[in-house]
Each structure stands twice: as C-alpha cells, then as structure tokens.
C-alpha cells in the first residue's frame, strides 16, 4: 500500500511534464463500463466525455435542429427494429433528468403500426451534425463479432495463445486523485520504483508474466490477430464442442497502429485493396512477413471469457449493454453522449444502395474521433464480417435529443468538440 501511494504521488507530480511524450499514458472515456470491443483500428479512447444523455458544450463543431422531413429515408426505415436497442439505451439514459420522461414513456409503448416512429417524432428533435467549416459529411466504417476455432490446450495446429490480463499489468485512473487529469489512464508495469511501458506485441511472446495466463489457443494466427482488432468474438472450442465469448479485458498501453496503413506506406497494397479481406489475402500470400506486419502494431489485447447467453444478444459495448446488429454504432463519447439515438444517411458497403437507419450510440473506438466519425456494428458471423471489412464511405449524421432541452445561448444547438 505504501508503495502504491508513493508511486501515485510521484506519478502525478511528473505527469504534467511528460504527458504528451508518453505513448503509454492513454486518454480513455471515464467513467464507463469496460467495453467489449477493445481498442482497434476502429476504436477510440477519448480525453473528454459528454455527460450521459447530453451533448458536449465545448469545441468548434456545431449541430442544428431540423424537421424529420429532412432525414432522408426516415419514413422508409423500420424503426421497430431499433426499439429493443433503444430500450437497452434507456436502462442508462433514464438516470439523466433530460431523458427520464422519455424513457418512462418508452417502457409503456407497444411497438407496431407505426407507434415507434410516432414516439420518436413526439418526444425527440433531430439535430444535424456538421464540422466547423459547415461540412456535413463524415466517415463510417464497420465492425462485427467474429467466430474462430480454438482449444483449451495447446497442440496440433492450435499454437497461438490468447491471454488473460497479466498480474503485473498496472492501470491507473489518474483523474481519481487529480481532477485536472480526468480522462487519462496510465498503463504499464512496475520496475523497481519506476513505472515503465509494458511489453509490445513483438515482445509479448517472451513476457514471463504471461506464463499460465493462456486463455485459449487459436488455430489460425491471423484469426487471433483480427479477433484482437475487433476486440471481442466467439471461439468454437475443439475439446468440448462449445462456443464461448471472449470479451475485452485490457490492453498493454501502447498506441494502435494500423497494419493496413503500414502496408500502404510500404507500397504493398493499393488504397482500394486495404480492406480487411485485402489485408488478409496479402498476409496469406506473404507468410514470411506476417510477423513483421502484425508486430508493426505494438498494441496487444487481453481477454476474459464470458458465458455465451442463449439468443442473439451481441457483445457488450462501452455503454455496458449488449450491442444490436445493424442498430448499434460506436461514436466519439467526447462529442456524442453514449446511449442517444442517431440517424444515419450512408450506403451499403461498396455500393450506391442507400443505408438510412435509426441506430443507437452504444460503443466507442480508438479511431472514432469527431462527431462525424461512426463505426457501424454489423452483428455476428461471416456475412456481417464481409460487410464490415468493406465498409468505408461517406455518412451524414443526425442526433435525436429530447424536446424542450434547448442548447446554450448564442447557438442553435450545443457545440460539438472537434479534435
């Protein structure tokens, strides 16, 4: 205990001096439940977090109120399909005074015959998000929950381990002692009386602290890597024939580096080939360079095993509730509060077919920065994986907020943080 107090005092004293230079001090959305999806190319750890159910009032972006008639495809969307996801959001939003009445009314509603659409139109106002320069177009990508082959014991083709959190991994919420450092978390390990960075991905196989921490052994090393990219997934266990879910438990504190970007910079892939499918194809055709490419991303993800519930419930997102395929998205919580409904105007992956849909902001992601940056959860399995891997296109975003909650004076709506 004395050592920890000493460590924290020294740590906070020096934090302001080396914060910007220290890659292993990471901004995170605090407070929030542990996200199921780990930091990935599509995951973000935010410095600031909007209060539950409220838009941030800091920054240089902007939003403006519009009529529902301005939402392309609103009348064609099947909002009933988003109702379960909205009720799940309400389990958290109802704690906010702004949402208390809305969520109480939602519990009494019976979906069907257009009742859900009329509910949103009665209680909520759509606000269109835009950047400081007025640009209303952002970027949307996709993610999903994969299924991979694994075993409890190492043997045969099952040679790639996935690990539990190691005992020597130190993770400190710096804002608990120093409010000015709220939203910052230090991740590393003790070395004597010093805190030093934890092992990188390349160093992980030689890390003695991981001995005995093997959770499962995965058949395909690329499957193991991409499961870390998604941050959660299901594993079919060879010995028992059961399927279990692996959820995000933590990471080694190093920044995420995209292997797709690495291959682009090396001239190994063209821009239109840098999808998940294109990256996997390249890695399979260059087996001698797999370690080089995978280790270009120093971040490493640790998992915990969860019992797979019956039904179709997805993994838990950053809001602490199960994600709903095609109705849950990841956002930047510094700019869009977790739980709120959004309306998206985009297209199907690699297509001009419109994808105009009511969704819920229920997850976060490292690369999800800005009010116009969205990550779309497709669901579980191979089909959603195909779509998620190809999704990277333009999107317009509206946030739906309770009526009667006016934005600050001088603006049509609360300002949106842009970083």
Secondary structure, DSSP 4 states (H G I P E B T S, - for coil): -HHHHHHHHHHHHHHHHHGGG-TTEEE---S-PPPSSPS-TT-B--SS-PPTT-----SSBEEEE--GGGSTTTTTS-GGGGHHHHHHHHHHHTTSHHHHHHHHHHHT----TTHHHHHHHHHEEEEEEE-TTS---EEEEEEEEEEEEEESS-BTTB-EEEEPPPTT-EEEEGGGT-GGGTTEEEEEEEETTEEEPPP-HHHHTT-GGGTT-EEEEES-HHHHHHHHHHS-EEEEETTT--EEEEEEEEE-SPPP--HHHHHHHTTSS-GGG-SHHHHHHHHHH-GGGHHHHHTTS---EEEEEE---SSS---B-TTSSB--TTTEEE--TTTS-TT-EEEEEEESTTS-SEEEEEEEEEE--BT--STTEEEEEEEESHHHHHHHHH-EEEEEEEEEEETT-PPPTTSSS--B---
